[in-house]
Amino acid sequence: MEAYPRRMSMSSFPDSDGTRVVSEAPVPAGKISTNPTLRALLVIVFFTYIAQNMLNVSIAPLSRALGLVEWAIGLAVSLAALFVAMLSQFWGRRSTHWGRRSVLLISLTLAFMAGTLFAAAVWAKAIGLIGAVVATAAIVLARGPFFGSAVSAIPPTAQALIAEITPNEQARVRGMSAFSGATNLSIMIGSLVSASLGAWWIYAPVYATPWLVGAALLVAFFAIPVTASRKDLPLPPKMSWTDPRVLPWILSGAGLFFANGVLQIIVGFIVQDRLHLAPQQALTVTGALLLVTAAGAMIAQLLVVPRLVWPPRRLVRVGLSAALVMFVLIALIDSIVVIAIAAFFMGFASGLLGPGYTAGGSLAVGPDEQGAVAGVLHAVGAVTWIFAPVTATTLYGWHPLAPFILAGIFLLASTVVSYVHPLLRARRDGTAA
């Protein structure tokens, strides 16, 4: 199979249809933050994930306000995760074949349509045009498979584009860190904006969602350069999850992803049961803890990782070790102060692992496989979200420590992998990573 060449210059040349295309140049590590394509990409991520998080925050109270069944909310989230897991590599490979800009435009257009369908269903139910059954079906389809399928294209496409413009390990880590940091910043802002808009009008976050996705779509249209498609070449090959170059990175990340998923699902139960809080108080404390966790991850990714200049292996190893300690504290301690501090550093540890995980997997494969590996790495987190919610809640109902024990075993296993696997233990030149 003919290889997909890495585009090395900033030259502009006509594509087969006469469109002017831009060939992205690799960016030195010290100048990664000044790259206009990366900046535009981060703005797209920022707007899109603010919109997604606004839906996530508002969907539960909204369902009660509309008189919808509560199980539909869990179904929508699980379906979204399922479609992300199934389609991440599909989009990643197409981003190489069709061009990054084309996939981003398709993805954001679909996300805009999904957000509009969601808002329309809410509006129609609120004014009595449709009943609860039709509204539930429309909301589940819009937030689940439709929105999940659309946004599943953004992380692998973005990470493949970052890999394309970062020529070495240091630049790759910084680029992936900026992407992850923008995602966590959008989670924080999305939570705050959703709470503020929801306090004013419960339907406001839902109606604002299509506008935010539309803003991201405009940025993609005007600011992401047209790069040459590779439709004349065969579609890049699929990547197996057991590929020996990528498997150690998958194993090292899966444990922390699962542990984070379990924590996010049961943290509301934890604060209510251990601190003996009323439901309304527990809701406030839960939101604050999730915000603190996202803040820890954002600080690590935007401020600390770019200055550490650590290789991916070390970021993964230190992140997992710190996360394991914080996870044990959250499992065993009843003090809200200790839980809050541990939640912050749990987020910080995740912020260390994330860029190392994505950059390490990216650096392990060739240029023509960047879309595929980005899709696989992103799908790992989605798979954990398919199983974490039901597993965590079921085990917590049996015994409050049971979900911690299961997630702790997975987290410990990932930590051990990061220290003993040959590809993660040392550099090829024999020096410690």
N, C-alpha and C positions, 0 to 999 in steps of 0.2 A: 504493500500500500504506500502510496506517495505521501510523504510527510507534509504536515502543515507548517510552512516556514514561519519562524518568528520574524515579525516585522520590525526592522531595526532603524528606520529613518522616519523623519517627519514629512517626507515628500507627499505631494498631492498628485493623483493621477486619475484618469477617467476609468470607471468601471465599464463593464460590457454594455450597460444601458446608457452610458454617457454621463452618469452621475460622478461628481468629483468625490474621490475617496481619500481618506487620510491614513497614512501608515504611522502608527504610534511608535515613538522612540522609547527605549528604556530610560528610566529616571533614576539618577543617583540617589542613594539613601538619604542624604542630607537635604535633597530638594523634593522629596516625595510629596510634602504638604503643599507645594506650589504648583503641582501639575493640574491644569485646568480640567482635564477629563476626570481625574480623581475627585476634585472638588465638586464637579457636577454630579458625579456618582453618589457622593455622600449626601448631597442635598436631596437627591431622589430617594435614597434610603431613609433619610430623615422624615420627609413628608409621608412616605408610604407607611412606615412603621408607626408614626404617630396615628395615622388613620386606623391601622390595624389594632393598635392598643386601645384607642377610643372605643372601638367596637367590643373588644374584650372586656373592658371595664364596665361598659354600660349595658351589656347584653343581659346580665342576670336581673338587675332591678327593672330593666325595660320589659323583660318577659312577664314579671309579676304585674307591672302596671297595665300590660295588655291582656292579662289573664291567660297566658300561655303555660303549658305544662313545663315543669322545671327540667325534666329529663332531656328535653329537646336541646337545651343549652349544652349539656355534656356531649350529646350526639353531634352537634355542630362542630365543637372543638375537636373531637376525635376524628370526624370525617375530614376536617381540614388537615390535621396531622397526617392522616392516611394518604391523602392526595399529595401532600408535600413529599412524603417518603417515596411515593410511586413515581412522581414526575420530576424530581430534582435533577436526576441524571439525564432524563430526556431533554430538559431545557438546557442543561449545561453543554451537552453534545451539540444541540442545535445552535447554541451561541457561537460555537466555533465554526459551524457549517454555514449558518445564515448571516453571521455577523452579530456582534454584541448589541449594537444599536437596534437592529431589527427585532431581536428577542425582547429587549427592554420595552420597546414600543408596543409590541403585541401583549406582553404581560401587563403593562400598566393600563392599556385599553380594556383588557378583560377585567382587571381589578376595579376600574372605574364603573364598568357595567354591573359588576357584582355589588359594589357599594350602592349604586343607584337602585338596583333591585331590592336590596335590603331596606333602604330608606322608603321606597315606594310601598313595600309590604307593611312597614310600620305605619306609614301615613294612612293607607287604606284600612288597616285594622282600627286605627285610632278614631277614624270618622265613621266606622261602621259599614264600609263598602264590602269587606270580606269577613268571613268568620274566623274562629280560632284555628280550625284545622288547616284552612288554606294559608293563613298567616304563618302558622308554625312551619308548614312545608316550605313556603317561600323563604323564610328566614334561615331555616336549616340549610337549604340548598345554596342560598346566597353566601352565608358565612362559612359553610362547610366546603363542599367540593368546588364551588365556583371561585370563591375568593382564595381558598387554599391552593387551587390549581394555578391561579394567576400569580400570586406572590411567591410561589415556589420557584419561579424563574429568576427572581431578583438576586438572591444570595449566590447561586452558582455562576450566574452571568457576571455579577460584579466581581466575584473572587477570581474568575478566569481573566477578566479584564485587568485586574490588579496584577495578576501573575504575568500578564503580557507586557506590562510597562515597568516591572521591577526586575532588574537583571541579576540581582544577587540576594543572598540570604538576608542581609541586614535591611535592604529596601523592601523585600517581600514581607518580613515581619512587621515593619512599620506600616506598610500599606494595609495588611490584614488587620492590624491593630486599629487603624483609623476607621476601617469599615465596621468592626465590632463595636468600637466606641460610639460611632454614630447611631448604631442600632440601640444601644443601651440608653443613650441620651434621648432618643425618640420615645423609648418606653417611659422614661421619667416624665418628659414633657407631655406625652399622651395621657398619662395618669392624671397629671395636674390639670390639663386642659379639659379632660373629660369630667373630672370632679367639678370644676368651675362651671362649665356649660350645663352639666346635669343639675347643679344647684339652682341655676336660672330657669332651665326648662329641660325636662327629662328626655325629650326627643332631640334636643340640640346636637349632642355628639353624633347621633346617627345621621342627621341631615348634613353635618359638616364633613363627614367622611368622604363622599364623592368629590367635594371641592379640594380636599387635600390631595387625593390621588390624582385629580385633574391637574393640580399644580406640578406634581411630580412628572406627569406625562408631558407637560409643556417644557419642563427643564430637559427631559430626555430628547424631545424633538429638536430643541434649539441648541443645546449645549453638548450633547454626546456626538462626537464626529462620526461620519459615515466611514466605516472601515470596509475593506474589500471582503466580500463574501467568498466562501470556498465551495460553492455549489457545484463547481466543475470537478471537484475531488470527491471521493467516497466519504460518506458520513463517518466521523471519527468512531473508533470501536468502543463498545461498551466496556466498562471497567467492573470487574468482579470485586465484591466486598472482601474476598479472600486473597486478592492480589497481594503477594508477599511484600511489595513495596509500600502498600497502604495499610495493610491489616494492623500493624503495631500502632499506628496513629488512631485507627478506629477503636481498638481495644483500650487505648489510654484515655480516649475521650468519653466513651460510652458510660463508664461508671459515674463520672461527675455529671453528665447530662441527666442520667436517671435520678441521681441523688437530688439535683436541683428541681427536677420535675416533681418528685415526691414532696420536697419541702414546700414548693409553691402551692401544692394542693392541700396539704394538711396544716399549714401554718395558722390558718384561721381557727382550726380545732385546738391547736396547741395553746394559743394565747387565751382562748376562752376557757379551756379546761384547767390549765395550770395557774392562770392568774385570776380565775373566777370572775370573768368579766361578763357584762350583759352583751347581748348580740350586737347592739349598736356600737358599744365601746370596742368590742372585739373587731368589728369591721374597720374602725379607725386605726387601731393598732396594727392590724394585718396590712392595711394599705401603707402605713408608715414603714413597716419592716420590709415590704417588697420594694419600696422606694429606696430605702437604705441599701439594700442588696444591689439594686441597679446602679446606685451611686458609686458603690465600691468597685463594681466592674468597669464603669465608665472612667473613673479616676485611673485605674490600672491601665486601661487601654489607650486613653488619650494622653496621659501625662507621664506614666511610669515606664511602660514598655518601650516607648521610643527612646528613652534616655538610658535604659539598662544595656542595650545592645547585646542581649543574651541570644544565643542560638535557640531554635525551636525546642530542642530536646530539654534544655534547662528550664525554659518557661513551663513546659508541660510537667516536668518533674516537681519543681518548686510549687506550682499551682496545685497539683494533686496532693502533695504533702500537707500544705497549709489547709486545703479544703477538708482533708480527713480530720484534722484536729478540730476545726471549727464545727464540723458536722457532729462530732462526738459531744462537744459542748452544748450545742442546740438540743441534742437528744436527751441530755441528762440534767441540765441546769434549769431551775425554775425562775431565776431572776430575770426580769425584763431587760435590765441593763446589760447583763451578760449575753442574753439572747440577741439584743440589738447589735452589740459589738461583734459577736460571732457572725451575725447575718451580714454585716458590712464586710468583714474579712472573708466570708464565704464568697461574696460577690467579687471581692478583690482577687481572690484565688482563681475564680472562674475567668476573670479578666486577664490573668497571666496565661492560663491554659489556652484560651480561645485563639489568640493570634499564633501561638506556637503550634497548636493543633492544625489550623488551616494552612499556615505557611509550611510546616513540616511535610504535610501530605502533598502540597503543591510542588515543593522542591524535589520530592521523591520521583516525580514522573516527568515526561517530556512535554514540549510545547503543544503537541497535538492532542494531549490527554488532559489539558487543564480544565476544560469544561466538564469532562466526565468525572475527574477526581473531585472537583468542587461540588458536583451534584451528589456524589457518594458521601462526602464528608458532611454535607448539610443534611442529608437524609438520615444520618445516624441520630441526630438530635430529634428529628421528627418521629422516628420509630419509638424513642423512649417516651414521647408524649402520647403515643397510642396506648401504651401499657401503664404508664405511671399513674394517671388519675384513678383508674378503677382498682389497680393494685394497692395504691396508698390508702384509699378510703376503705376498701374491704378489710385490709389488715389492721387499720387503726380501729375499726369497729370491734375487732377481735381482741386486740391489746394495743395500747398507745405506743409501746416501744417496737412493735412488730415491723412497721414499715421502715423504721430507722435501722433495724437489724438487717433487713434485706438490702436496703440501699447502701448501708455501710459495707456489706460484703462486696457488692459490686464496686464501690469506690475504692476499697482496699485492694481488690484485684487489679483495678486499673493502675493504682499506685505501684503495685509490685511489677506490673508489666513495664512501666516507665523506667524502672531501675534495672531490670534484668534482661529485657529483650535486647539482643545484639544491635539492632538498628537504632535503638534509643539510648543505649548505654554509653556509646562513645562515637566520636567522629571516625571517619574512614582512615584518617591519618593516625589514629590511635590515641589522640588527646581526648580528655574528658570534655563532654558537651556542656 
